[in-house]
Amino acid sequence: MRTLSVVIPAYNEAPNLPDVIASVPLAELAAEGWDAEVIVVDNASTDGTADVARALGARVVHQPEKGYGNAYMAGFGAATGEVVATGDADCTYPFDALPRLLRTLVEQDVEFMTTDRLRRENRHAMKPSHTAANHALSALSRRLFRNGLRDSQSGMWIFRRHVWDGLDVRSGGMAFSQEIKNAATLAGYRYAEVPIEYRPRQGEVKLNALPDGAANLRQLFEHRFRRPAAPVVEPARTDNVAPTDLVEEVPVAKTLVPGPRHEQQSADAVEVGASDQPDQPSRPARSWRPNRRTGQYETV
């Protein structure tokens, strides 16, 4: 049986958790071959969020350092599933759609799947000002990273565990959402964007529109022109030698690789018409987006 971790960050979301956790279709997932765990990351809540989550059968991870990205980093570190799915604890994301989304992930051989909330059908679920800001940030993100994603701010993703292990994602706040998408597409993972239903938020709004928007804008440029992470230097390991016998420790450089370079990348690049010149930026091997008219997935 395949394993799935559903990671949900939560800050003072105790009233919403019963509906959110109940919406994760554990029985249907099990019937389709998924052994799922629900992880709620308590991000320094003061309303008993952790106690409610635990009573509802979720596994609770505590992250005292506030921040959307900080919560996810703690949750991903604790996740045991070979596939990770995410969503907020405010009743906006359709966890009941997980079986369908997972089928797409498997059938299309996708490594990182993100979702698109910015459709006309969902316009009632978001303030007009928030909708405009999301469209603006997404347009700029597409321009900078050339990945074609329509919704750079969506908080529902499904990805294979090895993707997270291969990314250099640094944002501790709301910019984490756009950074993980752009990092995954830049790194060459096979990705897809799938439309979802987006629902009105329940409870207190935690988003600080102007500060968070400004931080996201700044992060887009910082990420686009970021230098690769510096190598981590570790001492060489010596087997069967006592510490007193070591004369000198020889440093060994271990480079943090931001993502895979697939063995079939050049062949796949030919399939989608990408250049194989060595000075070209890394592009995803394959990606899919559903055609809004036909409902069929098409290569982009």
Secondary structure, 3 states (H helix, E strand, C coil): CEEEEEEEEECCCCCCHHHHHHCCCHHHHHHCCEEEEEEEEECCCCCCHHHHHHHCCCEEEECCCCCHHHHHHHHHHHCCCCEEEECCCCCCCCHHHHHHHHHHHHHCCCCEEEEECCCHHHHHHCCHHHHHHHHHHHHHHHHHHCCCCCCCCCCCEEEEHHHHHCCCCCCCCCCHHHHHHHHHHHCCCCEEEEECCCCCCCCCCCCCHHHHHHHHHHHHHHHHCCCCCCCEEEECCCCCCCHHHCCCCCEEEECCCCCCCCCCHHHHHHHHCCCCCCCCCCCCCCEEEECCCCCCEEEC
